[in-house]
Amino acid sequence: MNEEELIEFIVKAISGSKELWRTITNGVMEIDVVKNEDFDESKLVHFYRKGFLYSRYYLDIEPNENVEQKDYIEHIGNLLKRLWETEFKAIAACDFEEELPRKGGREKIS
């Protein structure tokens, strides 16, 4: 999937809109799709250890002003589930991983 397809997927997944080049927003959060300067396809084999650090893209996500933490966490959890349902490998790196489905992707599906 190329960058534009990824952006369109995320726009639909969060019922958001595209702002600027790689920024997606909705009423809860703002997502920047960032090309990873450390991208290395050979290191993706170990994705669930530290391989995710070498993915082609990463998402920089911030809550909008006045959004409650629980709502923000819920929306990130929903985005992760949509990504996983579509066979994307995704792991959250944040202070609240334990509160997300599958601990933010660190727990594999049984």
C-alpha positions in Angstrom: 0.0 0.0 0.0 1.4 3.4 -0.9 1.2 6.5 1.2 -1.9 8.0 -0.4 -3.8 4.7 0.0 -2.7 4.5 3.6 -3.9 8.1 4.2 -7.3 7.3 2.5 -7.6 4.2 4.7 -7.1 6.2 7.9 -9.5 8.9 6.8 -12.2 6.3 6.4 -11.2 4.4 9.5 -11.6 7.4 11.8 -14.3 9.2 9.9 -11.9 12.0 9.5 -10.7 14.5 6.8 -7.4 15.1 5.2 -5.7 18.4 6.1 -2.5 19.6 4.5 -0.3 16.8 2.9 -0.2 14.0 5.4 -2.4 15.2 8.3 -5.7 13.6 9.1 -8.1 15.0 11.7 -11.5 14.2 13.3 -13.2 15.6 16.4 -10.9 13.7 18.7 -7.4 13.5 17.3 -4.9 14.7 14.7 -2.8 12.1 12.9 0.4 12.8 10.9 1.5 10.0 8.5 5.3 10.1 8.6 7.8 8.4 6.3 10.2 6.6 8.6 13.8 7.6 7.9 14.9 4.3 9.5 12.8 2.1 7.2 14.6 -1.2 6.6 12.5 -4.0 5.1 15.0 -6.7 6.2 14.4 -5.8 9.9 10.6 -6.1 9.6 10.9 -9.9 10.0 11.0 -9.4 13.7 8.1 -6.9 13.7 6.7 -7.8 17.1 10.0 -7.4 18.9 11.6 -4.2 17.7 11.1 -4.6 14.0 8.2 -2.1 14.0 10.8 0.6 14.5 11.8 0.1 10.9 8.4 0.2 9.3 7.9 2.3 6.1 5.6 4.7 7.9 4.6 5.6 11.4 1.6 7.6 12.8 2.2 10.6 15.1 -1.1 11.0 16.9 -2.1 13.8 19.3 -5.5 14.5 20.9 -7.4 17.6 20.0 -7.8 20.3 22.7 -10.3 19.5 25.4 -10.6 15.8 24.5 -10.8 13.5 27.5 -8.1 10.9 27.8 -10.6 8.0 27.8 -12.1 9.1 24.5 -8.6 9.6 22.9 -7.6 6.1 24.1 -10.9 4.6 22.8 -10.4 6.1 19.3 -6.8 4.9 19.1 -8.0 1.5 20.1 -10.6 1.5 17.4 -8.0 2.6 14.8 -5.7 -0.2 15.8 -8.5 -2.7 15.5 -9.4 -1.5 12.0 -5.7 -1.7 11.0 -5.5 -5.3 12.3 -8.7 -6.3 10.6 -7.2 -5.3 7.3 -4.0 -7.3 8.0 -1.8 -4.3 8.9 0.8 -4.9 11.4 0.5 -2.1 13.9 1.9 -1.5 17.4 1.2 1.5 19.6 4.1 3.2 21.4 2.6 5.4 24.1 2.1 5.8 27.8 -1.2 4.0 27.8 -0.4 0.8 25.8 -1.8 -1.4 28.6 -5.2 0.3 28.2 -5.4 -0.5 24.4 -6.7 -3.7 22.8 -4.1 -6.4 22.8 -1.9 -4.0 24.9 -1.4 -1.8 21.8 -0.5 -4.8 19.6 2.1 -6.3 21.9 -0.1 -9.3 22.5 -0.6 -11.5 19.4 -4.0 -12.9 18.6 -4.3 -16.5 19.9 
